[in-house]
Amino acid sequence: MKRKIVRIDAEKCNGCGLCVPNCAEGAIQVIDGTARLVAENLCDGLGACLGECPEGAITIEERDADAFDETVVEKHLKAIGREAAPSHGNSPHPPFGKGGQGGFGEHGHHHESHQGKHSHEERHAGHGHHHGRGFVCPSSRAVSHDRPAAGEAAPAGEVRSELGHWPVKLQLVPPTAPFFRGKELVVAADCGAVAFGDFHRRFLKEAAVVIQCPKFGEQDFVIPKLAGIMAEGGITGVTVVRMEVPCCGGLSWAVQKALQQSGKDGLPLREVVVGVRGDIVSERAQTTGLPV
């Protein structure tokens, strides 16, 4: 039969595995470093996995394919040790990131509902985030961890890290990750974090951080990804830490556009510019006075 079904571009896929737990049917697995559709009759074609691919490797196409079969899905999920994800509307736990960490285990997996079976359509209600027990690449699994207690000394010869979560790459962080809630968001050029020697103590205490290079790599995702964090992450303000080189100004521009798109342009915003010798060249409050 001709129907809609997921297509995975192996050339674009980086094997991160973000799509795996977000497929409620377990139809996608990472095999030999590449995400693959393991069986046509496991894919419903609704595309809950699309928004989780940082490389844009997943699309929906219409072609001849085996019919979607819920009975086969149920057997498959049992075989791989997963349960059908409940709808967010009926679950006693909030969706990922809504209301802090309630409803999640220590590694960010959603606790299963005990309110019985839900229809296939109900399982795809809400935001489309289905966090089952599938494989998630360690580079992209959202984890919060405790910072050392205030006054706790670092080992001799070391400077204590103030990083409170993982991941930190903008491409990999979920916009509704619990570690954003109630924190200032530091958007840092990756060179800035290397150049400024006091980066952790100055910027990361009680803050969440994402890093991105505004010069290299795909940039189309940057503004919508930042806007998603600003709209849904529960952040309290934004600090941009960028280098003084001209190309790095694009990071500040992207943050301002994202604040506008998210409707959160009233959040406090400041820009810190780091010189190529590692000193702070300027630090100032910003506005989002950009043309929409």
C-alpha positions as a LaTeX table, in Angstrom:
\begin{tabular}{lrrr}
\hline
Residue & $x$ (\AA) & $y$ (\AA) & $z$ (\AA) \\
\hline
Met1 & 0.00 & 0.00 & 0.00 \\
Lys2 & 1.09 & 3.58 & $-0.62$ \\
Arg3 & 1.41 & 5.58 & 2.60 \\
Lys4 & 3.58 & 8.02 & 4.53 \\
Ile5 & 6.67 & 6.56 & 6.19 \\
Val6 & 9.95 & 7.74 & 7.70 \\
Arg7 & 13.01 & 8.07 & 5.49 \\
Ile8 & 16.51 & 8.31 & 7.04 \\
Asp9 & 19.33 & 9.83 & 5.00 \\
Ala10 & 22.39 & 7.77 & 5.95 \\
Glu11 & 24.70 & 10.45 & 4.50 \\
Lys12 & 23.40 & 13.07 & 6.95 \\
Cys13 & 22.96 & 10.83 & 10.00 \\
Asn14 & 25.73 & 11.13 & 12.62 \\
Gly15 & 24.53 & 8.23 & 14.75 \\
Cys16 & 23.72 & 10.36 & 17.80 \\
Gly17 & 20.62 & 8.27 & 18.60 \\
Leu18 & 18.32 & 11.14 & 19.63 \\
Cys19 & 15.60 & 9.78 & 17.36 \\
Val20 & 15.59 & 6.31 & 18.97 \\
Pro21 & 13.83 & 7.00 & 22.29 \\
Asn22 & 11.52 & 9.50 & 20.59 \\
Cys23 & 10.02 & 6.84 & 18.34 \\
Ala24 & 7.16 & 5.46 & 20.43 \\
Glu25 & 7.05 & 2.30 & 18.35 \\
Gly26 & 10.76 & 1.43 & 18.57 \\
Ala27 & 10.96 & 1.48 & 14.79 \\
Ile28 & 14.39 & 3.16 & 14.71 \\
Gln29 & 17.66 & 1.67 & 15.94 \\
Val30 & 21.28 & 2.72 & 15.56 \\
Ile31 & 23.05 & $-0.02$ & 13.60 \\
Asp32 & 26.73 & 0.23 & 12.65 \\
Gly33 & 26.75 & 3.90 & 13.65 \\
Thr34 & 23.72 & 4.93 & 11.59 \\
Ala35 & 20.03 & 5.23 & 12.49 \\
Arg36 & 17.91 & 2.78 & 10.53 \\
Leu37 & 14.23 & 1.96 & 10.15 \\
Val38 & 14.19 & $-1.65$ & 11.33 \\
Ala39 & 10.80 & $-2.59$ & 9.83 \\
Glu40 & 8.22 & $-0.77$ & 7.73 \\
Asn41 & 5.25 & $-2.13$ & 9.71 \\
Leu42 & 6.63 & $-0.54$ & 12.91 \\
Cys43 & 6.55 & 3.00 & 11.51 \\
Asp44 & 3.27 & 4.92 & 11.72 \\
Gly45 & 4.52 & 7.80 & 9.56 \\
Leu46 & 3.48 & 10.48 & 12.06 \\
Gly47 & 7.04 & 11.76 & 12.39 \\
Ala48 & 7.47 & 12.24 & 16.16 \\
Cys49 & 11.19 & 11.60 & 15.57 \\
Leu50 & 11.66 & 14.42 & 13.03 \\
Gly51 & 12.22 & 17.28 & 15.46 \\
Glu52 & 14.83 & 15.35 & 17.42 \\
Cys53 & 17.34 & 15.04 & 14.55 \\
Pro54 & 20.02 & 17.76 & 14.77 \\
Glu55 & 21.25 & 16.91 & 11.26 \\
Gly56 & 17.88 & 16.97 & 9.48 \\
Ala57 & 18.45 & 13.39 & 8.35 \\
Ile58 & 14.86 & 12.25 & 8.96 \\
Thr59 & 12.00 & 13.12 & 6.62 \\
Ile60 & 8.58 & 11.74 & 5.78 \\
Glu61 & 8.03 & 10.36 & 2.29 \\
Glu62 & 5.04 & 8.73 & 0.60 \\
Arg63 & 5.76 & 5.39 & $-1.04$ \\
Asp64 & 4.69 & 1.76 & $-1.22$ \\
Ala65 & 5.31 & 0.20 & 2.18 \\
Asp66 & 3.98 & $-2.47$ & 4.49 \\
Ala67 & 0.96 & $-1.34$ & 6.48 \\
Phe68 & 1.53 & $-0.08$ & 10.03 \\
Asp69 & 0.61 & $-2.87$ & 12.49 \\
Glu70 & 0.00 & $-2.03$ & 16.17 \\
Thr71 & $-0.02$ & $-5.72$ & 17.11 \\
Val72 & 3.46 & $-6.15$ & 15.70 \\
Val73 & 4.53 & $-2.94$ & 17.48 \\
Glu74 & 3.34 & $-4.24$ & 20.86 \\
Lys75 & 5.26 & $-7.49$ & 20.40 \\
His76 & 8.35 & $-5.60$ & 19.25 \\
Leu77 & 8.28 & $-3.23$ & 22.23 \\
Lys78 & 8.03 & $-6.15$ & 24.64 \\
Ala79 & 10.90 & $-7.89$ & 22.88 \\
Ile80 & 13.21 & $-4.88$ & 23.30 \\
Gly81 & 12.08 & $-4.16$ & 26.87 \\
Arg82 & 10.00 & $-1.04$ & 26.25 \\
Glu83 & 6.39 & $-0.19$ & 26.97 \\
Ala84 & 4.06 & 1.89 & 24.85 \\
Ala85 & 4.45 & 5.55 & 25.86 \\
Pro86 & 1.33 & 7.07 & 27.48 \\
Ser87 & $-0.12$ & 10.35 & 26.33 \\
His88 & 1.19 & 13.38 & 28.20 \\
Gly89 & $-2.35$ & 14.52 & 28.89 \\
Asn90 & $-3.22$ & 11.42 & 30.92 \\
Ser91 & 0.15 & 10.78 & 32.51 \\
Pro92 & 0.61 & 11.67 & 36.20 \\
His93 & 4.05 & 13.00 & 35.30 \\
Pro94 & 4.76 & 16.14 & 33.26 \\
Pro95 & 6.40 & 15.93 & 29.80 \\
Phe96 & 10.15 & 16.40 & 29.59 \\
Gly97 & 11.21 & 19.60 & 31.33 \\
Lys98 & 7.70 & 20.78 & 32.28 \\
Gly99 & 7.68 & 21.57 & 35.97 \\
Gly100 & 11.26 & 20.61 & 36.72 \\
Gln101 & 12.45 & 17.01 & 36.98 \\
Gly102 & 9.20 & 15.47 & 38.22 \\
Gly103 & 8.39 & 12.29 & 36.36 \\
Phe104 & 11.93 & 11.45 & 35.29 \\
Gly105 & 14.58 & 9.05 & 36.48 \\
Glu106 & 18.14 & 10.06 & 37.08 \\
His107 & 19.04 & 9.74 & 33.40 \\
Gly108 & 16.11 & 11.69 & 32.02 \\
His109 & 13.88 & 8.69 & 31.15 \\
His110 & 10.15 & 9.17 & 31.61 \\
His111 & 8.49 & 7.02 & 34.26 \\
Glu112 & 5.73 & 4.86 & 32.78 \\
Ser113 & 2.07 & 5.59 & 33.53 \\
His114 & $-0.10$ & 3.11 & 35.43 \\
Gln115 & $-3.40$ & 4.34 & 34.02 \\
Gly116 & $-3.82$ & 1.56 & 31.51 \\
Lys117 & $-3.61$ & 1.37 & 27.73 \\
His118 & $-4.00$ & 4.37 & 25.46 \\
Ser119 & $-4.81$ & 4.51 & 21.78 \\
His120 & $-2.09$ & 4.93 & 19.20 \\
Glu121 & $-3.28$ & 8.51 & 18.54 \\
Glu122 & $-3.19$ & 9.36 & 22.26 \\
Arg123 & 0.39 & 8.13 & 22.53 \\
His124 & 1.34 & 10.78 & 19.98 \\
Ala125 & $-0.47$ & 13.64 & 21.74 \\
Gly126 & 1.44 & 16.52 & 23.31 \\
His127 & 4.93 & 17.47 & 22.19 \\
Gly128 & 5.96 & 14.20 & 20.61 \\
His129 & 8.70 & 13.41 & 23.13 \\
His130 & 8.56 & 9.70 & 23.94 \\
His131 & 11.38 & 8.79 & 26.25 \\
Gly132 & 11.47 & 5.03 & 26.46 \\
Arg133 & 14.32 & 2.71 & 27.25 \\
Gly134 & 15.94 & 2.74 & 23.82 \\
Phe135 & 19.59 & 3.50 & 23.13 \\
Val136 & 20.65 & 7.12 & 23.57 \\
Cys137 & 24.16 & 8.17 & 22.62 \\
Pro138 & 26.01 & 9.34 & 25.78 \\
Ser139 & 26.97 & 12.53 & 23.94 \\
Ser140 & 23.32 & 13.59 & 23.78 \\
Arg141 & 21.70 & 12.11 & 26.90 \\
Ala142 & 20.45 & 15.00 & 29.04 \\
Val143 & 21.90 & 14.72 & 32.54 \\
Ser144 & 21.96 & 17.14 & 35.49 \\
His145 & 24.62 & 16.68 & 38.12 \\
Asp146 & 25.38 & 18.31 & 41.44 \\
Arg147 & 27.99 & 21.02 & 41.61 \\
Pro148 & 30.50 & 20.85 & 44.48 \\
Ala149 & 29.29 & 22.50 & 47.68 \\
Ala150 & 30.30 & 26.12 & 48.19 \\
Gly151 & 33.68 & 26.32 & 49.86 \\
Glu152 & 34.64 & 22.79 & 48.89 \\
Ala153 & 38.24 & 22.84 & 47.79 \\
Ala154 & 39.32 & 21.38 & 44.46 \\
Pro155 & 42.18 & 18.86 & 44.40 \\
Ala156 & 45.61 & 20.45 & 44.62 \\
Gly157 & 46.58 & 22.08 & 41.34 \\
Glu158 & 43.06 & 21.95 & 39.89 \\
Val159 & 40.34 & 24.53 & 39.38 \\
Arg160 & 36.89 & 23.27 & 40.29 \\
Ser161 & 34.41 & 22.83 & 37.45 \\
Glu162 & 31.10 & 24.68 & 37.73 \\
Leu163 & 29.39 & 22.72 & 34.95 \\
Gly164 & 26.04 & 21.45 & 36.19 \\
His165 & 24.72 & 19.44 & 33.24 \\
Trp166 & 25.38 & 17.56 & 30.02 \\
Pro167 & 25.26 & 17.97 & 27.00 \\
Val168 & 26.44 & 21.51 & 26.23 \\
Lys169 & 26.47 & 21.61 & 22.40 \\
Leu170 & 23.49 & 23.53 & 21.08 \\
Gln171 & 22.84 & 20.81 & 18.52 \\
Leu172 & 22.39 & 18.19 & 21.25 \\
Val173 & 20.51 & 19.85 & 24.13 \\
Pro174 & 16.74 & 19.21 & 24.38 \\
Pro175 & 14.95 & 22.60 & 24.58 \\
Thr176 & 12.91 & 21.47 & 27.60 \\
Ala177 & 15.74 & 19.82 & 29.53 \\
Pro178 & 15.21 & 20.18 & 33.31 \\
Phe179 & 18.62 & 21.78 & 33.82 \\
Phe180 & 17.47 & 24.99 & 32.07 \\
Arg181 & 14.59 & 25.67 & 34.45 \\
Gly182 & 15.18 & 28.59 & 36.79 \\
Lys183 & 18.69 & 29.21 & 35.45 \\
Glu184 & 20.36 & 31.95 & 33.48 \\
Leu185 & 21.26 & 30.71 & 29.99 \\
Val186 & 24.86 & 31.30 & 28.88 \\
Val187 & 25.19 & 31.14 & 25.09 \\
Ala188 & 28.92 & 30.89 & 24.48 \\
Ala189 & 31.04 & 30.83 & 21.36 \\
Asp190 & 33.14 & 27.72 & 21.80 \\
Cys191 & 36.32 & 29.76 & 21.36 \\
Gly192 & 35.21 & 32.10 & 24.16 \\
Ala193 & 35.07 & 29.27 & 26.68 \\
Val194 & 38.66 & 28.36 & 25.77 \\
Ala195 & 40.05 & 31.89 & 25.58 \\
Phe196 & 38.74 & 33.26 & 28.89 \\
Gly197 & 40.56 & 31.54 & 31.73 \\
Asp198 & 37.97 & 32.29 & 34.42 \\
Phe199 & 35.00 & 31.13 & 32.34 \\
His200 & 33.63 & 28.57 & 34.81 \\
Arg201 & 33.78 & 30.71 & 37.94 \\
Arg202 & 32.61 & 33.88 & 36.19 \\
Phe203 & 29.76 & 32.52 & 34.08 \\
Leu204 & 28.68 & 28.98 & 35.00 \\
Lys205 & 27.81 & 29.25 & 38.70 \\
Glu206 & 24.04 & 28.68 & 38.92 \\
Ala207 & 23.76 & 28.87 & 35.11 \\
Ala208 & 23.08 & 26.53 & 32.22 \\
Val209 & 25.27 & 26.76 & 29.13 \\
Val210 & 25.13 & 25.98 & 25.42 \\
Ile211 & 28.05 & 26.44 & 23.06 \\
Gln212 & 28.01 & 27.11 & 19.33 \\
Cys213 & 30.39 & 28.42 & 16.66 \\
Pro214 & 28.65 & 31.09 & 14.54 \\
Lys215 & 31.15 & 30.66 & 11.68 \\
Phe216 & 31.41 & 26.94 & 10.92 \\
Gly217 & 28.82 & 24.24 & 10.42 \\
Glu218 & 25.09 & 24.41 & 9.74 \\
Gln219 & 23.50 & 27.59 & 11.13 \\
Asp220 & 19.85 & 27.29 & 10.03 \\
Phe221 & 18.91 & 25.45 & 13.23 \\
Val222 & 20.48 & 27.98 & 15.64 \\
Ile223 & 17.71 & 30.58 & 15.93 \\
Pro224 & 14.77 & 28.12 & 16.18 \\
Lys225 & 16.70 & 25.93 & 18.65 \\
Leu226 & 17.54 & 28.90 & 20.88 \\
Ala227 & 13.95 & 30.17 & 20.58 \\
Gly228 & 12.70 & 26.77 & 21.75 \\
Ile229 & 14.92 & 26.89 & 24.83 \\
Met230 & 13.81 & 30.44 & 25.60 \\
Ala231 & 10.12 & 29.66 & 25.14 \\
Glu232 & 9.97 & 26.30 & 26.90 \\
Gly233 & 13.08 & 25.95 & 29.06 \\
Gly234 & 12.08 & 28.26 & 31.92 \\
Ile235 & 15.27 & 30.33 & 31.80 \\
Thr236 & 15.59 & 33.59 & 33.75 \\
Gly237 & 17.94 & 35.56 & 31.49 \\
Val238 & 20.58 & 35.26 & 28.76 \\
Thr239 & 24.29 & 36.05 & 28.68 \\
Val240 & 26.15 & 35.86 & 25.37 \\
Val241 & 29.89 & 35.21 & 25.66 \\
Arg242 & 31.57 & 35.73 & 22.29 \\
Met243 & 34.94 & 36.57 & 20.81 \\
Glu244 & 35.89 & 40.02 & 19.53 \\
Val245 & 36.42 & 38.77 & 15.95 \\
Pro246 & 33.74 & 40.07 & 13.54 \\
Cys247 & 32.24 & 36.71 & 12.60 \\
Cys248 & 31.41 & 36.03 & 16.24 \\
Gly249 & 28.95 & 38.94 & 16.26 \\
Gly250 & 26.53 & 36.61 & 14.53 \\
Leu251 & 26.01 & 34.81 & 17.82 \\
Ser252 & 24.65 & 37.94 & 19.52 \\
Trp253 & 22.41 & 38.63 & 16.53 \\
Ala254 & 21.05 & 35.05 & 16.60 \\
Val255 & 20.26 & 35.31 & 20.32 \\
Gln256 & 18.36 & 38.58 & 19.82 \\
Lys257 & 16.36 & 37.11 & 16.93 \\
Ala258 & 15.60 & 34.02 & 18.99 \\
Leu259 & 14.32 & 36.14 & 21.88 \\
Gln260 & 11.99 & 37.92 & 19.49 \\
Gln261 & 10.72 & 34.70 & 17.93 \\
Ser262 & 10.16 & 33.10 & 21.33 \\
Gly263 & 8.14 & 36.03 & 22.66 \\
Lys264 & 10.60 & 36.29 & 25.56 \\
Asp265 & 12.28 & 39.54 & 24.51 \\
Gly266 & 11.67 & 40.93 & 27.99 \\
Leu267 & 14.27 & 38.58 & 29.48 \\
Pro268 & 17.46 & 40.28 & 30.76 \\
Leu269 & 20.17 & 40.09 & 28.08 \\
Arg270 & 23.86 & 40.97 & 28.27 \\
Glu271 & 26.82 & 40.51 & 25.97 \\
Val272 & 30.38 & 39.80 & 27.07 \\
Val273 & 33.10 & 40.15 & 24.42 \\
Val274 & 36.37 & 38.27 & 24.96 \\
Gly275 & 39.58 & 39.39 & 23.28 \\
Val276 & 41.90 & 37.05 & 21.39 \\
Arg277 & 44.38 & 37.34 & 24.28 \\
Gly278 & 41.78 & 36.08 & 26.72 \\
Asp279 & 40.80 & 39.36 & 28.36 \\
Ile280 & 37.29 & 40.81 & 28.54 \\
Val281 & 37.05 & 43.61 & 25.98 \\
Ser282 & 33.53 & 44.77 & 26.79 \\
Glu283 & 30.49 & 43.83 & 28.83 \\
Arg284 & 27.09 & 45.49 & 28.37 \\
Ala285 & 23.37 & 44.98 & 28.63 \\
Gln286 & 21.63 & 44.49 & 25.30 \\
Thr287 & 18.16 & 44.99 & 23.92 \\
Thr288 & 16.30 & 43.05 & 21.26 \\
Gly289 & 15.76 & 46.11 & 19.13 \\
Leu290 & 16.17 & 44.26 & 15.85 \\
Pro291 & 13.78 & 44.37 & 12.88 \\
Val292 & 11.58 & 41.27 & 12.92 \\
\hline
\end{tabular}
